Amino acid sequence: MSENKIPYKIYLNEDEIPKKWYNLRADMENKPAPLLNPGTGQPMTAEELGGVFCEELVQQELDDTTPYIDIPQEIQDFYKMYRPAPLVRAYCLEKALGTPAKIYYKFEGNNTSGSHKLNSAIAQAYYAKKQGLKGVTTETGAGQWGTALSMACAYLGLDCKVYMVKVSYEQKPFRREVMRTYGAEVTPSPSMTTEIGKKILEAHPGTTGSLGCAISEAVEVAVTNPGYRYVLGSVLNQVLLHQSVIGLEAKAALDKYGVKPDLIIGCAGGGSNLGGLIAPFMGEKLRGEADYRIIAVEPASCPSFTRGKFAYDFCDTGMICPLAKMYTLGSSFIPSANHAGGLRFHGMSTTLSQLYHDGYMEATAVEQTSVFEAAEQFARCEGILPAPESSHAIRVAIDEALKCKETGEEKTILFGLTGTGYFDMVAYEKFNNGEMSDYIPTDDDLKAGFAALPKVPGQD
């Protein structure tokens, strides 16, 4: 099909919204390492995980063999409120860059939560409701996940308790207020409302918090309050499963016009967006049906892929959660308060960690001033104010497009635009005022986290 016939926005029909989630692990030869019980060092059983997570979500978490899992009709109906999400050809950005590259982005910001997080929030809330629970607890970094979960819980009539990383709680009051508008109880973390929060504050007075801290508090509240379970917005296998709707829609839209991407780029914090975007493409790569260059982009201030260790570690600062084998900076690592936006988890999805370790994708780290430069360039060309998280992918997409300009190669680039940045204006203000700086942890900064990695047989 000639290039001028490809529209700016490619929409699927409502009946083309995925009816099954794709389980990428089913096609992986090397499966992600199992979660371990921190007390026994043995793989976590469904019964043990069921004390923290919803029962059906536990089954999804442990399923390494079923390639496609049916999306319940109730969730499909909810998806229709904001899906299918558009796949956009970035004609204006291409023109501004003067590149022969063709750039596409999958935009996930067409819902009130402003991000892709709603895809998994409604699924996890649905299974909690189906189990007859009273409510759920969770953590949130920049606030997208907490906002999405509060929306899903309001829709289903569930109580929602959110522990929000303190620095984000203070910097993003409007995101906090959206959560409260939807009925969520929002607490800055670490807090004095939990025993683990008190211990963290005693050990680190004045800390600005981390996702690891907030996870510990949310899990404590879930396991000490009957009728509650803990839910997580990234990292877990079940979350990547739910987010596969992103990649499935993107691939279906590209297939309509016979377009095959050469590069697929996604921001990486815990892995939900990246894992969802690349899922069907990586599946083809694993099965030997096609090849793609896949790039994970993370902040230089929290570089778990590019500078972390592939090892078993706690998912939380309080060290009460299962051990996960992942690229990690250590569960005690707390990103600099200077770091804007999300992407601040100390580790990475076990699924993506295994794929990266096996060489199926690349990773790169970028500094935040260059990220916001790319964000503003994109906003002025494409008319969308991007979230800081998404802008990490934009930065590398622009860089790759400029490389094509130098070489004359007509590569096709696909990246994930996870959501909008309208609740991130403090960060944009700091950038525009010249007050934003870059922070890159030194090797000495990282040593303490590595030194505290748990001792697991066979792990250096």
C-alpha positions as CSV (number, residue, x, y, z in Angstrom):
1,M,0.0,0.0,0.0
2,S,1.4,3.4,-0.9
3,E,2.5,5.6,2.0
4,N,0.0,8.4,1.4
5,K,-2.9,5.9,2.1
6,I,-1.8,5.2,5.6
7,P,-3.9,7.5,7.9
8,Y,-2.5,9.5,10.7
9,K,-4.5,7.4,13.2
10,I,-5.2,3.7,12.6
11,Y,-8.2,2.5,14.6
12,L,-9.4,-1.0,14.9
13,N,-13.1,-1.7,15.0
14,E,-14.7,-2.4,18.4
15,D,-15.1,-6.0,17.6
16,E,-11.3,-6.2,16.9
17,I,-10.4,-5.5,20.5
18,P,-8.5,-8.6,21.7
19,K,-10.7,-11.2,23.3
20,K,-7.7,-13.2,24.7
21,W,-4.5,-12.1,26.5
22,Y,-1.3,-13.4,25.1
23,N,1.0,-15.2,27.6
24,L,4.5,-14.5,26.2
25,R,6.1,-17.0,28.7
26,A,4.4,-19.9,26.8
27,D,6.8,-19.3,23.9
28,M,9.9,-18.8,26.0
29,E,12.4,-21.7,26.0
30,N,14.0,-20.4,29.2
31,K,11.1,-19.6,31.5
32,P,11.4,-16.8,34.1
33,A,12.8,-18.2,37.4
34,P,10.1,-19.0,40.0
35,L,9.3,-16.7,42.9
36,L,11.0,-18.0,46.0
37,N,9.7,-18.1,49.6
38,P,12.2,-15.8,51.5
39,G,11.9,-18.1,54.5
40,T,12.4,-21.5,52.9
41,G,14.2,-20.6,49.7
42,Q,11.7,-22.8,47.9
43,P,9.4,-21.9,44.9
44,M,6.3,-20.2,46.1
45,T,3.2,-22.3,45.9
46,A,-0.3,-21.2,44.8
47,E,-1.5,-21.5,48.4
48,E,1.3,-19.3,49.7
49,L,0.7,-16.6,47.1
50,G,-3.0,-16.8,47.7
51,G,-2.5,-15.2,51.1
52,V,-1.4,-12.0,49.3
53,F,-2.9,-12.1,45.8
54,C,-6.3,-12.9,44.4
55,E,-6.8,-16.6,43.6
56,E,-7.3,-16.4,39.8
57,L,-4.4,-13.9,39.5
58,V,-2.1,-16.4,41.3
59,Q,-3.0,-19.0,38.6
60,Q,-2.1,-16.4,35.9
61,E,1.1,-15.6,37.7
62,L,2.2,-19.2,37.7
63,D,1.1,-20.2,34.2
64,D,4.1,-20.7,31.9
65,T,2.4,-22.8,29.3
66,T,-1.0,-21.5,28.2
67,P,-0.4,-19.2,25.2
68,Y,-3.8,-17.5,25.2
69,I,-6.1,-16.8,28.2
70,D,-9.7,-15.7,27.7
71,I,-10.5,-12.1,28.7
72,P,-13.8,-12.3,30.7
73,Q,-16.7,-10.6,29.0
74,E,-17.1,-8.0,31.9
75,I,-13.5,-6.9,31.3
76,Q,-14.1,-6.8,27.5
77,D,-17.1,-4.5,28.1
78,F,-15.0,-2.2,30.3
79,Y,-12.2,-2.1,27.7
80,K,-14.8,-0.8,25.1
81,M,-15.0,2.5,27.1
82,Y,-11.6,3.5,25.9
83,R,-10.3,0.8,23.6
84,P,-9.3,0.2,20.9
85,A,-6.5,2.7,21.4
86,P,-5.1,4.5,18.3
87,L,-1.9,3.6,16.5
88,V,-0.6,6.9,15.2
89,R,1.8,7.6,12.3
90,A,4.0,10.5,13.5
91,Y,4.1,12.3,10.1
92,C,4.7,15.7,11.7
93,L,7.6,14.5,13.9
94,E,9.1,12.7,10.8
95,K,9.0,16.0,8.9
96,A,10.5,18.0,11.7
97,L,13.4,15.5,12.0
98,G,13.9,15.3,8.3
99,T,14.2,11.6,8.6
100,P,13.4,8.9,6.1
101,A,12.4,6.7,9.0
102,K,8.7,5.9,9.4
103,I,7.6,6.4,13.1
104,Y,4.5,5.0,14.7
105,Y,3.3,5.2,18.3
106,K,0.7,3.3,20.2
107,F,-1.2,5.9,22.3
108,E,-2.6,4.7,25.6
109,G,-3.7,8.0,27.1
110,N,-7.3,8.0,26.0
111,N,-8.8,7.4,29.4
112,T,-9.2,9.4,32.6
113,S,-6.3,7.7,34.3
114,G,-4.2,9.0,31.5
115,S,-2.2,5.8,31.0
116,H,-2.0,2.2,30.0
117,K,-2.3,1.1,33.6
118,L,-6.1,0.8,33.4
119,N,-5.7,-2.3,31.2
120,S,-4.5,-4.4,34.2
121,A,-6.3,-2.4,36.9
122,I,-9.7,-3.4,35.7
123,A,-8.6,-7.1,35.4
124,Q,-7.2,-7.2,38.9
125,A,-10.2,-5.4,40.4
126,Y,-12.5,-7.8,38.6
127,Y,-10.9,-10.9,40.0
128,A,-10.9,-9.4,43.5
129,K,-14.6,-8.6,43.2
130,K,-15.3,-12.1,41.8
131,Q,-13.5,-13.6,44.8
132,G,-15.9,-11.7,47.1
133,L,-13.2,-9.4,48.6
134,K,-13.9,-6.1,50.3
135,G,-11.0,-4.3,48.8
136,V,-7.5,-4.1,47.6
137,T,-4.2,-2.4,48.6
138,T,-1.4,-1.2,46.3
139,E,1.5,1.2,45.9
140,T,2.0,3.9,43.2
141,G,5.0,5.9,42.1
142,A,4.1,8.8,39.8
143,G,0.5,8.0,40.4
144,Q,-0.7,6.4,37.1
145,W,-1.3,3.0,38.6
146,G,-3.1,4.4,41.7
147,T,-5.3,6.5,39.5
148,A,-6.2,3.6,37.3
149,L,-6.9,1.2,40.2
150,S,-9.1,3.8,42.0
151,M,-11.1,4.1,38.8
152,A,-11.5,0.3,38.5
153,C,-12.4,-0.1,42.1
154,A,-15.0,2.7,42.0
155,Y,-16.6,1.0,38.9
156,L,-16.8,-2.4,40.7
157,G,-17.6,-1.0,44.2
158,L,-14.3,-2.1,45.9
159,D,-12.4,-0.3,48.6
160,C,-9.0,0.9,47.5
161,K,-6.0,1.8,49.7
162,V,-3.1,3.4,47.9
163,Y,0.4,4.0,49.3
164,M,2.0,6.7,47.1
165,V,5.8,7.3,47.1
166,K,6.2,10.4,49.2
167,V,8.1,12.6,46.7
168,S,5.3,12.0,44.1
169,Y,2.6,12.5,46.7
170,E,4.1,16.0,47.3
171,Q,5.0,16.8,43.7
172,K,1.8,15.5,42.1
173,P,-1.1,16.7,44.3
174,F,-3.6,16.6,41.4
175,R,-2.9,12.9,40.6
176,R,-3.5,12.3,44.3
177,E,-6.8,14.2,44.2
178,V,-8.0,12.2,41.2
179,M,-7.5,9.0,43.3
180,R,-9.5,10.5,46.1
181,T,-12.2,11.6,43.8
182,Y,-12.7,8.0,42.8
183,G,-12.9,7.0,46.5
184,A,-9.3,5.8,47.2
185,E,-7.6,6.4,50.5
186,V,-4.1,7.7,49.6
187,T,-1.2,7.7,52.1
188,P,2.3,9.1,51.5
189,S,5.0,6.3,51.8
190,P,6.8,5.6,54.0
191,S,4.3,6.4,56.7
192,M,3.6,5.9,60.3
193,T,0.5,3.8,59.6
194,T,2.4,0.5,59.2
195,E,5.1,-1.3,61.2
196,I,7.3,-1.5,58.2
197,G,6.8,2.2,57.4
198,K,7.9,3.1,60.9
199,K,11.0,0.9,60.6
200,I,12.0,2.5,57.3
201,L,11.5,6.0,58.7
202,E,13.6,5.1,61.7
203,A,16.4,3.8,59.5
204,H,16.1,6.6,56.9
205,P,14.7,9.8,58.5
206,G,13.4,12.2,56.0
207,T,13.5,9.8,53.1
208,T,11.5,10.7,50.0
209,G,10.4,7.1,49.6
210,S,10.6,4.5,46.8
211,L,8.3,1.9,45.2
212,G,10.0,-0.7,47.3
213,C,8.9,1.1,50.5
214,A,5.4,1.6,49.3
215,I,5.0,-2.1,48.3
216,S,6.1,-3.2,51.8
217,E,3.4,-1.0,53.4
218,A,0.7,-2.1,51.0
219,V,1.4,-5.8,51.4
220,E,1.4,-5.4,55.2
221,V,-2.0,-3.8,55.2
222,A,-3.4,-6.5,52.8
223,V,-2.2,-9.4,54.9
224,T,-3.3,-7.9,58.2
225,N,-6.8,-6.9,57.1
226,P,-9.4,-9.7,56.4
227,G,-11.1,-9.4,53.0
228,Y,-8.2,-7.5,51.3
229,R,-5.6,-8.6,48.8
230,Y,-2.6,-6.8,47.4
231,V,-2.4,-5.9,43.7
232,L,0.5,-4.6,41.7
233,G,0.7,-2.4,38.6
234,S,3.8,-3.7,37.0
235,V,6.6,-6.3,37.3
236,L,4.5,-9.4,37.8
237,N,3.8,-11.9,35.0
238,Q,0.0,-11.4,35.4
239,V,0.4,-7.7,34.7
240,L,2.4,-8.2,31.5
241,L,-0.3,-10.7,30.5
242,H,-3.1,-8.1,30.8
243,Q,-1.0,-5.4,29.1
244,S,-0.6,-7.6,26.0
245,V,-3.7,-5.9,24.7
246,I,-1.4,-3.0,23.8
247,G,0.9,-5.1,21.5
248,L,-1.9,-7.2,20.1
249,E,-3.8,-4.1,19.0
250,A,-0.7,-2.4,17.6
251,K,0.3,-5.5,15.6
252,A,-3.3,-5.9,14.2
253,A,-3.3,-2.2,13.2
254,L,0.1,-2.5,11.5
255,D,-0.9,-5.8,9.8
256,K,-3.9,-4.0,8.2
257,Y,-1.5,-1.9,6.2
258,G,1.2,-4.5,5.7
259,V,3.6,-2.6,7.9
260,K,6.4,-4.5,9.8
261,P,8.4,-2.5,12.3
262,D,12.2,-2.8,12.4
263,L,12.6,-1.3,15.8
264,I,10.2,-1.5,18.8
265,I,11.0,0.9,21.7
266,G,9.4,1.1,25.1
267,C,10.1,2.8,28.4
268,A,11.1,0.4,31.2
269,G,10.5,0.8,34.9
270,G,9.0,-2.4,36.2
271,G,8.1,-3.6,32.7
272,S,4.3,-3.4,32.3
273,N,4.2,-1.1,29.2
274,L,7.3,-2.6,27.6
275,G,6.1,-6.1,28.1
276,G,2.7,-5.4,26.8
277,L,3.9,-3.6,23.7
278,I,6.4,-6.1,22.6
279,A,4.4,-9.3,23.5
280,P,3.2,-10.5,20.1
281,F,6.3,-9.3,18.3
282,M,8.6,-11.0,20.8
283,G,6.4,-14.1,20.4
284,E,7.2,-14.1,16.7
285,K,10.8,-13.7,17.4
286,L,10.9,-16.5,19.9
287,R,9.1,-18.8,17.5
288,G,11.5,-17.9,14.7
289,E,8.7,-16.4,12.5
290,A,10.1,-12.8,12.4
291,D,12.9,-10.7,13.8
292,Y,12.8,-7.3,15.4
293,R,15.2,-5.1,17.2
294,I,13.7,-4.3,20.6
295,I,15.0,-1.6,22.9
296,A,14.1,-1.0,26.6
297,V,14.7,2.5,27.7
298,E,15.2,3.3,31.4
299,P,16.3,6.4,33.3
300,A,19.9,6.9,34.0
301,S,19.0,7.6,37.6
302,C,17.4,4.1,38.1
303,P,19.3,1.9,35.7
304,S,18.3,-1.7,36.7
305,F,18.8,-3.2,33.3
306,T,22.0,-1.4,32.2
307,R,23.8,-1.4,35.6
308,G,21.9,-3.8,37.8
309,K,22.6,-7.5,38.6
310,F,20.6,-10.5,37.4
311,A,19.9,-12.0,40.7
312,Y,17.3,-13.0,43.2
313,D,16.2,-10.1,45.2
314,F,13.3,-8.8,47.3
315,C,10.6,-6.9,45.4
316,D,10.2,-4.6,48.4
317,T,12.3,-2.5,50.8
318,G,10.8,-4.2,53.9
319,M,11.9,-7.6,52.6
320,I,8.6,-9.4,53.2
321,C,7.7,-10.1,49.6
322,P,8.8,-13.2,47.6
323,L,12.2,-13.2,46.0
324,A,12.2,-12.6,42.3
325,K,15.1,-13.3,39.9
326,M,15.5,-10.1,38.0
327,Y,17.8,-7.3,37.0
328,T,18.0,-5.3,40.3
329,L,19.8,-2.4,42.0
330,G,19.0,-3.9,45.4
331,S,15.8,-3.6,47.3
332,S,17.2,-0.8,49.5
333,F,17.9,1.4,46.5
334,I,16.0,4.7,46.6
335,P,16.1,6.9,43.5
336,S,17.1,10.5,43.8
337,A,14.3,12.9,44.6
338,N,15.5,14.8,41.6
339,H,14.2,12.0,39.4
340,A,10.8,13.1,37.8
341,G,8.0,10.7,36.9
342,G,7.8,7.0,37.5
343,L,10.3,4.3,36.3
344,R,11.7,4.3,39.8
345,F,11.4,0.6,40.8
346,H,14.7,-1.0,41.8
347,G,14.1,-4.1,39.7
348,M,12.6,-5.3,36.5
349,S,10.0,-7.9,35.5
350,T,11.3,-11.5,35.7
351,T,10.0,-12.2,32.2
352,L,11.7,-9.2,30.6
353,S,14.9,-9.8,32.7
354,Q,15.1,-13.4,31.3
355,L,14.6,-12.2,27.8
356,Y,17.2,-9.5,28.2
357,H,19.6,-11.9,29.8
358,D,19.1,-14.3,26.8
359,G,19.9,-11.6,24.3
360,Y,16.4,-11.1,22.8
361,M,16.4,-7.4,23.4
362,E,18.6,-4.4,24.2
363,A,18.5,-1.8,26.9
364,T,19.8,1.8,27.2
365,A,19.6,4.5,29.9
366,V,18.9,8.1,29.2
367,E,19.3,11.3,31.3
368,Q,16.1,13.2,32.2
369,T,17.0,16.6,30.8
370,S,17.4,14.9,27.4
371,V,14.1,13.1,28.0
372,F,12.3,16.4,28.6
373,E,13.9,17.9,25.5
374,A,12.4,15.1,23.5
375,A,9.1,15.4,25.3
376,E,8.7,19.1,24.3
377,Q,9.8,18.5,20.7
378,F,7.2,15.7,20.4
379,A,4.5,17.8,22.0
380,R,5.1,20.7,19.6
381,C,5.0,18.4,16.6
382,E,2.4,15.8,17.5
383,G,0.1,17.8,19.7
384,I,0.2,15.4,22.7
385,L,1.8,16.3,26.0
386,P,3.6,13.0,26.8
387,A,4.1,11.5,30.3
388,P,7.8,11.7,31.5
389,E,7.8,7.9,31.5
390,S,6.8,7.7,27.8
391,S,9.2,10.4,26.9
392,H,12.1,8.0,27.6
393,A,10.9,6.0,24.6
394,I,10.4,9.2,22.6
395,R,14.0,10.2,23.3
396,V,15.4,7.0,21.8
397,A,12.9,6.9,18.9
398,I,14.0,10.4,17.9
399,D,17.7,9.4,18.2
400,E,17.2,6.3,16.1
401,A,15.2,8.3,13.5
402,L,18.1,10.8,13.3
403,K,20.5,7.9,12.7
404,C,18.4,7.0,9.8
405,K,18.7,10.6,8.5
406,E,22.5,10.2,8.6
407,T,22.6,6.8,6.9
408,G,19.6,7.2,4.6
409,E,18.0,4.0,5.9
410,E,14.2,3.9,5.7
411,K,13.5,2.0,8.9
412,T,10.1,1.6,10.5
413,I,10.0,2.5,14.2
414,L,7.3,1.7,16.7
415,F,7.2,3.0,20.2
416,G,4.8,3.0,23.1
417,L,3.3,6.3,24.3
418,T,2.1,5.1,27.7
419,G,0.0,8.2,28.5
420,T,-0.3,11.9,29.0
421,G,1.8,14.3,31.2
422,Y,-0.9,16.7,32.4
423,F,-0.3,15.7,36.0
424,D,3.4,16.1,35.6
425,M,3.6,19.9,35.2
426,V,5.9,20.4,38.2
427,A,8.5,18.5,36.3
428,Y,7.9,20.4,33.1
429,E,8.0,23.6,35.0
430,K,11.4,22.7,36.5
431,F,12.7,21.8,33.0
432,N,11.4,25.0,31.5
433,N,12.9,27.1,34.3
434,G,16.3,25.5,33.9
435,E,16.0,24.0,37.4
436,M,16.1,20.3,36.3
437,S,19.4,18.5,36.6
438,D,20.6,15.0,35.9
439,Y,21.6,12.5,38.6
440,I,23.4,9.3,37.8
441,P,24.3,7.1,40.7
442,T,28.0,6.3,41.1
443,D,29.3,2.7,41.3
444,D,29.8,3.4,45.1
445,D,26.1,4.4,45.3
446,L,25.1,1.1,43.9
447,K,27.4,-1.1,46.0
448,A,25.3,-0.9,49.2
449,G,22.2,-2.3,47.3
450,F,24.2,-5.1,45.8
451,A,25.9,-6.0,49.1
452,A,22.4,-6.5,50.6
453,L,21.2,-9.0,48.0
454,P,19.8,-12.1,49.7
455,K,21.9,-15.2,49.9
456,V,20.4,-17.8,47.5
457,P,22.0,-21.1,46.6
458,G,23.8,-20.9,43.3
459,Q,23.8,-17.1,43.4
460,D,27.1,-15.2,43.5
